[in-house]
Amino acid sequence: MRGLPTAVLLIVAGFVLAYAHTFNSYWMHVAIIAIFYGILTASWSLLAGYAGLFSLGHMAFASVGGYSSALLVQWSGIPVPLGMAVGVAVCCVLGGWIGWVCLRMTGPYLAIFTLAFSEIVRITVSTEDQVTRGMTGLHTVPLFGSASRLPYFYTAFGLLACCIPAGACSSGRFARTNRPRRRPGWPSPAFVFSCSRSRAGSPDWPERSSRTTTSC
């Protein structure tokens, strides 16, 4: 029974890949956007589920990478794949700097900083019309010469398949045996929730609530 969900997902993925050419433009767009959010979900699962870090800036990092690559392609005329690689590198450097600043302190500073960072990115993108074209979006040369969205669908699906190791790292035996150590006084949110929920139904919950928080 444990292998049933994986088998079902593989069957559904094979069916979608085989009949993707029959989708109309609307459903193809919906599928590509869903895959994009699936990639973000896999990265958030790795960060929060495996490392125990709570970040609220995933969409901000995705926006920084997208606008960095698009503006670089527009201004310098480099190929789109190279611009995408540069956008990924920019996000890695920026995320490393934020982690170096926030993870040196205890407490929920990473969540607070990433929330403020995402708001700064949103305001900058929406107000700098001459650079980012504001809320209308930034249009660049396409990645593929074809007018069909099918190549983009297959590319997004391949990127989502590359995120499978992230899901394997955040659950199962690997996560139990290789989970990183957290700093003292900074438990993961899931651990605190599980501790609180396990004691919420006890008769002496009001008297033990303070001890629960401290022990967690």
N, C-alpha and C positions, 0 to 999 in steps of 0.2 A: 504493500500500500504506500510505502514511502516513495517509491519510484513512479507512482501514478501521476502526480502533478507534473513532473519533468517530462514524462512521456506525452501527456496531453499538450504541454507547451510546444514540444517538438513537432507534434502532428499539426497543431494550429499554425506554427511558423512555416512548416513546409507547404501547407495549403495556401497561406497568404503569399509566399514567394512564388508559388506556381501560378496563381490566378491574379497576381498583382496587375498584370497588363489589362485586365478587364475592368479595373476601377475607373470611374470617371474622375474628372479633375478635382471635384469637391472632396470625394472620399480619399483620393490620393493625398490632398493637402492635409486632411484630418489625420491620416496615418503618419505622415512625416512629422507633424507637430506632436502627435502622441509619442513617437519614437524619441523625439528631442527631449520631452519631459521624462521619458523613461531613462535616458542617459543621465539627466540631472538627479533623478531619484536614486540611481545606482551609486552615484558619487556621494550623495547625502547619506545613504545607508552605510557606506564605507566610513564616512567621517563620524557620524553619530553612533552607529551601531557597533563598529569595531574599535574606533579610537575613543569614543565617549565624548566627543567635542560637539558643541551645539553652535552651528553657524546659521546665520540668516541672510547671507550674501551670495547665494548660489546664482541667482538671476543676475546680480550685479556683475559677477565675474564672467558669466556668459555674455553679457552686454559689452563688457570691456574687451573681451576677446573678439567678438563679432565686429565691433566698430574699429578696433585696432587693425584687424586684417583688411576690412573694407576700405578704410582711409589710406592704408599703405598701398593697396592695389590701385586706388584712384590717383594718388599723388606720385607714386614712383613707377607705376606700370609693370610691376612684377607679376608673375603668374599667380593665379588664385590659390593653388595648393601651397605655394611658398608663403603667401600672405596668411593663410590659415595656420601654418606652422609657427609663424611669427606671433600671431595672436595667442596661440597656446603658450608660447614662451613668455609673453608679456603677462598672462594670467598667472603662470607659475611663479614668476619673479614677484609680482604684486602679492599673491597669496603667501609666499614665503616671508615677505617683509611683514605682512600683517600678523602671521603666526609668530614670528620672532619677537614682535612687540607685545602681543597679547598673552602668549603662552608662558611668558616669564613671570606672570602674575597669577595669583590664585583668584578664584571666583568666576563669575559669569562675564568676564570682560570680553571674551571672544564673541559671544552673542551680541553684546551691546555695541562693540566696535563694528561688527559686520552689518548690524542693522543701520547704524549711522552711515557706513560706507555705501550701502545699497541706496539709501536716500540721497546721498550726494551724487551718485552716478545717475539716478533717475532725474534729479533736478538739472544736472549738467546736460544730459542728453536732450531733455525737453526744451531747454532754453537756448542752447547754442545752435540756432537755426542755420547759420552760415557754414557750420562745420558738419553737424549731424543731421541737418534738415528737419530737426525737431520731431514732432509726432508723426510726420508723413513718412518717415523712414529714409534710409540711405540706399540708393540703388547703385549697383556696381555691375561689372561684366559678369555674365553667368559662368558657373563652373563647368557646365557641359554645353556644347553647341546645339544640342537637340532641344526642341521646344517642349518635348514631353517631360513630365516630372518623374518618369519611371527610373532614370538613372539616379536621381536624388533619393528616391525611395530605397533603392538597393544600397546606396552609399550610407544612408542613415541606418539601415538595418545592419550593415556590417559593423558600423561603429557601436551599435547597441550590443552586438554579439561580442565585441571586444570588452564590454563591461561585465561579462559573466564572471571573470575572476574576482571582480570587486564584490559581487554578491557571495561568492564562495568564501572570501576572506571575512565577511561580516557575519557569517553564520556557520554552524557545523563544528566539526572537530578542530579545524584550523583556528577558528576564532577562540575556542575554549583553551587551546594549548599555547597560542601565541598572542593573546590579548596584551596590549601594552599596559604598563603600569601607569596609574594616574597619580598625580601629586596629592599629598595628604591634604585633606579638607576640601577636595574637589571631586566628589563622586559623580558618576554619570547620571543624567536625568532619569533614564529608565530604571536604574538601580534604586534611586530614591523613591520612584513611583511604586516599584514592586514592594519595597519595604513598607511603605505607608499603607498600600492596599492590603497587604497580608495581615496587618494589625488593626485595620479600620473596623473589622467586624467583631473584635474581641470585646467582652463586657467592660473591661477597664481601659477602653481606648482613651478617654480624656486624661487619665492619670499617666498613661504610658506614651502619649504623643510626643512629649518633650524628649523622653529617652529614645524613642524611635528615630527622631531627627538626628540626635547626637550619634547613635550607633551607626546609622546609615552613612 
